Amino acid sequence: MRKYIPNTLTSLNLFSGCIAAVMAFQGEFLWVVVWVIIAALFDFSDGFAARLLKAYSPIGKELDSLADAISFGLAPSVAVFHFLSENVTKISQNPVIVEYLPYMAFLLAVFSALRLAKFNVDERQTESFIGLNTPANALFWVSFCYGLTYDAPILTPTLIYTFMVAIIVFSLLMVSEIPMFSLKVKSLKLKGNEYRYFLAVFIIGLTIWIGILGIAGGILLYIALSIFLQKGNTSNK
């Protein structure tokens, strides 16, 4: 019976991602954030359960990637698509641009799939990540869309252009060779998880202070911290 628990949790990740995608199509950004967070919790718990129960399986590995492609690839891409569709007129009235520019949002889904495929065949990523992981990318975008929709004082053309440049940057980050520490914990002990706990406290504190946009700020810190740690490790060699 225990061998089915990790795959059940992975399936709940997928189910949550499907709901997040529906909420994104409807422009319900708060619920997109909620369901992507739920999906991320299931994504965390399935690996933790597999290690705890020693219930690894090839099917589980493939199912995990398929679930992540929906929850952390498609769902945030739809949220970004909806955001751009609602706001592209702030930078252009050209009907071609208005109609087709929002589709660049799905670069995030494409590069998420590439990232997941790369992860499955890259034996270097057993203890840490190479490139931005898909849950972090998804959490950034869904919280960013929410923050710009409800918390930003005014959406200027510059902000929209920055948003589009960020799509390209984050897409490339997912398939980059930049080492980033894993967000999954193998135990709840403080030792070995210092940076993870620091990041969690920072995100919670920033979210309490400025709202859901604080999640996006936390992901930016995660990227910066990973780069800083990599430079520190390189300089010590």
Secondary structure, 3 states (H helix, E strand, C coil): CHHHHHHHHHHHHHHHHHHHHHHHHCCCHHHHHHHHHHHHHHHHHHHHHHHHHCCCCHHHHHHHHHHHHHHHHHHHHHHHHHHHHHHHHHCCCCHHHHHHHHHHHHHHHHHHHHHHHHHHHCCCCCCEEECCCHHHHHHHHHHHHHHHHHHCCCCCHHHHHHHHHHHHHHHHHHCCCCEEECCCCCCCCCCCCHHHHHHHHHHHHHHHHHCCHHHHHHHHHHHHHHHHHHHHHHHCC
